[in-house]
Amino acid sequence: MSEKHEKDPSGMRVDYDKGELRRGGLPLEPLSLFKEWFAAAAGHDGVVEPNAMTLATADAEGAPSARTVLCKGWDDALGGIEFYTNYGSRKGREISVNPRGAAVFVWHVMQRQVCLRGRVERVSRERSAAYFHSRPYGSQIGALASDQSAVLVSRDALDERAEVLRAEFPEGECEVPLPEGWGGYVLVPEVWEFWQGRRSRLHDRFAYRAGAEAGEWLLERLNP
Ligand SMILES: Cc1cc2nc3c(=O)[nH]c(=O)nc-3n(C[C@H](O)[C@H](O)[C@H](O)COP(=O)(O)O)c2cc1C
């Protein structure tokens, strides 16, 4: 990048040359490829929060919204990606009227992207409770204190709510209850797309589309 273009996005350019994708090297189904890419990203020193993904949802009219959430695992039986949030948040409300979503993982340093889209369903309350109680105490209190996405009158109001909850559920003395409106979802993709950057914008893209039979996937190379 030249000096002149250091802060000018129109001049920012990276030539992608870290790898390539060939059909012959790809598995028959997408989740195992995702796991392989995820493990590579998680093991790469240059990747911060490899499990961060952009999640898009839409309201009943189809108006979209997007935000970052953390992938907290996968459901092998459903073949989907798990994340946790507040069911009353904007995303939660949108999912309740329109249970579909899309997500994007991007691992810049590896010049890789995975895009997925499909249906979204809640995980069981037991699964949510198990994950909730595996979180650090402070995060549990935080989830209980936050009416996520609702207007907050002041920072102090939030801190005070957290303080009251810490007093009510002292660390190490009792369990912080799983909030009624908090838990997990699994995004079960009908389409997964794997992108590997290549030179001169001639990238490799492969899409897996769910077939008519359970467990059947159609694999297609797409134009970059
Ligand atoms: C790196 C990162 C990770 C995040 N992880 C989560 C998460 O796992 N769950 C969550 O509810 N919000 C997470 N957030 C906050 C969301 O991006 C968002 O602000 C919040 O969920 C409210 O979104 P909504 O109003 O669109 O529902 C994360 C934000 C960042 C930047």
PDBQT file of the ligand as one rigid body, heavy atoms in Angstrom, charges set to zero:
ROOT
HETATM    1  C1  LIG A 301     -16.860  -9.617  19.164  1.00  0.00    +0.000 C 
HETATM    2  C2  LIG A 301     -18.297  -9.532  19.605  1.00  0.00    +0.000 A 
HETATM    3  C3  LIG A 301     -18.924 -10.646  20.119  1.00  0.00    +0.000 A 
HETATM    4  C4  LIG A 301     -20.259 -10.589  20.514  1.00  0.00    +0.000 A 
HETATM    5  N1  LIG A 301     -20.869 -11.726  20.945  1.00  0.00    +0.000 NA
HETATM    6  C5  LIG A 301     -22.178 -11.695  21.262  1.00  0.00    +0.000 A 
HETATM    7  C6  LIG A 301     -22.867 -12.907  21.573  1.00  0.00    +0.000 A 
HETATM    8  O1  LIG A 301     -22.318 -14.023  21.528  1.00  0.00    +0.000 OA
HETATM    9  N2  LIG A 301     -24.177 -12.800  21.916  1.00  0.00    +0.000 N 
HETATM   10  C7  LIG A 301     -24.831 -11.600  21.943  1.00  0.00    +0.000 A 
HETATM   11  O2  LIG A 301     -26.025 -11.582  22.271  1.00  0.00    +0.000 OA
HETATM   12  N3  LIG A 301     -24.229 -10.450  21.611  1.00  0.00    +0.000 NA
HETATM   13  C8  LIG A 301     -22.913 -10.468  21.263  1.00  0.00    +0.000 A 
HETATM   14  N4  LIG A 301     -22.271  -9.305  20.898  1.00  0.00    +0.000 N 
HETATM   15  C9  LIG A 301     -23.053  -8.058  20.901  1.00  0.00    +0.000 C 
HETATM   16  C10 LIG A 301     -23.905  -7.990  19.612  1.00  0.00    +0.000 C 
HETATM   17  O3  LIG A 301     -23.089  -7.638  18.511  1.00  0.00    +0.000 OA
HETATM   18  C11 LIG A 301     -25.086  -7.002  19.726  1.00  0.00    +0.000 C 
HETATM   19  O4  LIG A 301     -24.655  -5.719  20.098  1.00  0.00    +0.000 OA
HETATM   20  C12 LIG A 301     -26.145  -7.487  20.713  1.00  0.00    +0.000 C 
HETATM   21  O5  LIG A 301     -26.338  -8.884  20.643  1.00  0.00    +0.000 OA
HETATM   22  C13 LIG A 301     -27.476  -6.805  20.463  1.00  0.00    +0.000 C 
HETATM   23  O6  LIG A 301     -27.841  -7.041  19.120  1.00  0.00    +0.000 OA
HETATM   24  P1  LIG A 301     -29.350  -6.842  18.573  1.00  0.00    +0.000 P 
HETATM   25  O7  LIG A 301     -29.886  -5.580  19.231  1.00  0.00    +0.000 OA
HETATM   26  O8  LIG A 301     -29.211  -6.695  17.115  1.00  0.00    +0.000 OA
HETATM   27  O9  LIG A 301     -30.130  -8.054  18.979  1.00  0.00    +0.000 OA
HETATM   28  C14 LIG A 301     -20.957  -9.347  20.461  1.00  0.00    +0.000 A 
HETATM   29  C15 LIG A 301     -20.321  -8.221  19.943  1.00  0.00    +0.000 A 
HETATM   30  C16 LIG A 301     -19.017  -8.321  19.512  1.00  0.00    +0.000 A 
HETATM   31  C17 LIG A 301     -18.368  -7.097  18.899  1.00  0.00    +0.000 C 
ENDROOT
TORSDOF 0
